[in-house]
Amino acid sequence: MPGEAAETGVGGGVSDVVALAAGAAPAVRAASREVRAGWLRAIAGALDADADALVEIADRETHLGAERLRGEVARTTGQLRLFAGVLEEGSYLEAIVDAADPAAVPPRPELRRFLRPLGTVAVFSASNFPFAFSVAGGDTAAALAAGCPVVVKGHSGHPELSRATARIVTDALAAAGAPAGAFGLVEGRQAGLDLVRAPVVRAAAFTGSLAGAQGLMDEIARRSDPIPFFGELGSTNPVVVTPGAVAARGDAIIDGLVASFTLGGGQFCTKPGLVFVPRGVADDPRLRARVAERPEFTLLTDRIAAAFAPGVDRLREEGAARVVAGETSGASGPVHAVIVATDVATFVERSDALLEECFGPVTVLVEYDEIAEVVAALALVGGSLTGTLHAQPGEAIDAVVAALEERVGRVVFDGWPTGVAVTWSQHHGGPWPATTNTSTSVGATSIRRFLRPVAYQQAPSETLPADLRDEALAGIPHRRDGELVLPSPNRGTTP
């Protein structure tokens, strides 16, 4: 966050944008699920229509390449449409009805419960996904779907793109009939601090560095009413490769590893940064050949580029690792992919240095002799978004799987963690410091972050929220007296 531009915003400074959001909150909350679904589809359509112009700006600011960025626009509009479907399906509300039972001990009143929007949400854009985790990204889509106004703090790595995207979102929402203030953009380090201090902001979602998150969490802790902070932070994403996997498909594993840790210049939060391999793999000439084929990478920002070479040096000096593929880069300009290696005994001794995340195209190989050494070493690895296992049928892997499950939010078998499908079942989160919470920031259930349960006891039907009335419940999955009730295949739309 340091070094960002002074605060600006679509619609004014922080106080103006937040005031607009507060004014819009009742109307956003009251809008039906179908109406909010229409807002999301309107944003998606507008982004698709302007994709070429947006990709040109994004490539100029991030150097990620037009092909990658076009795919990211498609992912972004796809997740907006996914949330439109989530709204229409309705199970995200977790609606529950318990009928009154005077004969129960103690007597039971009628109770109806579902999830309500938290209120205005602050979203902090990420540098490495200028569409999918930025102004119109998954956090914004989930919060709007939940019925929460959104104020986005744009990232300094792509300011022109942030403003262009914000204009498209604002115009699309207005054309779809959303209230003014349902969405806003602010910029600058001070704006981010002011945003989490604002009393009307009821939650914050952040993707970025641990240091940046800690600064925001400190501000939130100073509030008289601390709010939920959903942060996606550092992650080493351990990988374990068994002897059987190397023997059966070593070429494919080497190809996949190099492609994965260099994808996007090694700037994916799911980059495999720590790879346990049988002894001898680190000196395989195929590794050197594959890494040598990779191009130079221009990283997202000057700050990230300047930190890359010192990060690799730290792995070599403090972590006692050796370079086995690629070459170290200078202090500025494009960088080269690098693989460093050590053995499991050294890893155990110097894990603090070897586990410190280095953002960019570098990964650490840890050679082992026995799989039990890997299980013991994994106990030193902090929380990560993903854990990956490459093994062959018949190998004893239960202990490895159990160790990974304790430390990650997604376990990948015989694949690579980069590339996060946006689905109902996806979980993109993990124990600290991967995330600050057990929730996901990707997929349908990420909407749960911006909702809270409210129960209504003996409420007259006419005072209930529309989605808790019997006529609406007939069209959505819900529980009644403990039993799951599915909607009729011929159900109509809710009011």
Buried (B, 14 or more C-beta within 10 A) or exposed (E): BEEBEEBBBBBBBBEBBBBBBBBBBEBBBEBBBEBBBBBBBBBBBBBBEBBEEBBBBBBEBBBBBEEBBBBBBBBBBBBBBBBBBBBBBBBBBBBBBBEEEEEEEEEBBEBBBBBBBBBBBBBBBBBBBBBBBBBBBBBBBBBBBBBBBBBBBBBBBBBEBBBBBBBBBBEBBBEBEBBBBBBBBBBBBBBBBBBBBBEBBBBBBBBBBBEBBBBBBEBBEEEEEEBBBBBBBBBBBBBBBBBBBBEBBBEEBBEBBBEBBBBBBBBBBBBBBBBBBBEEBBEBEBBBEBBEEBEEBBBBBEBBBBBBBEBBEBBBEEBBBEBBBBEBBEEEEBBBBBBBBBBBBBBBBBBEBBBBBBBBBBBBBBBBEEBEBBBBBBEEBBBBBBBBBBBBEEBEBEBBBEBBEEBBBBBBEBEBBBEBEBEEEBBBBBBBBBBBBEBBBBBBBBBBBBBBEEEBEEBEEEEBBEBBBEEBBBBBBBBBEEEEBEBEEEEEEBE
